[in-house]
Each structure stands twice: as C-alpha cells, then as structure tokens.
C-alpha cells in the first residue's frame, strides 16, 4: 500500500496545498488504505463502488457516535 500512498502524496503535493492540508489529506488516505489492506484485503483498483460506499457509511457512523459521546460528555460536565 505504500506505493499507492506515495503516488497519492506526490499527486496532491502538486496542487499547491498548505502543509497542514497535505498532512490532513494524507491521514485520511492512509486510513482508507489501511482499511483496504487489513479489512477488505484488496488493492484500491479492485474495490467496487459498493465497497467504497460501505467505507464512507462506516466513517459516517463512527463520526456520529463520536458526536453523540461528545454531547453526552458536555451534558454531564455541565451538571
């Protein structure tokens, strides 16, 4: 997966993005590539659209849980 990551990093570095944005994008793509390698056991070119949608849905669920936990923590902290 390092080959894909390095290719992606090289491609986005040509866009003139800030260092912080590059770091953020690289974090996200690394997470996706890790998911492909460790969960799906596939290379990016072998992933179907449905598998990509499933990954995005998985991330949405995780973010929703984090938001819910954060709201509960704020509520209980305010008590």
Buried (B, 14 or more C-beta within 10 A) or exposed (E): BEEBBEEBBEEBEEEEEEEEEBEEBBEEBBEBBEBBBEEBEEEBEEBEEEBEEBBEEEBEEEEEEEEEEEEEEEEEEEE
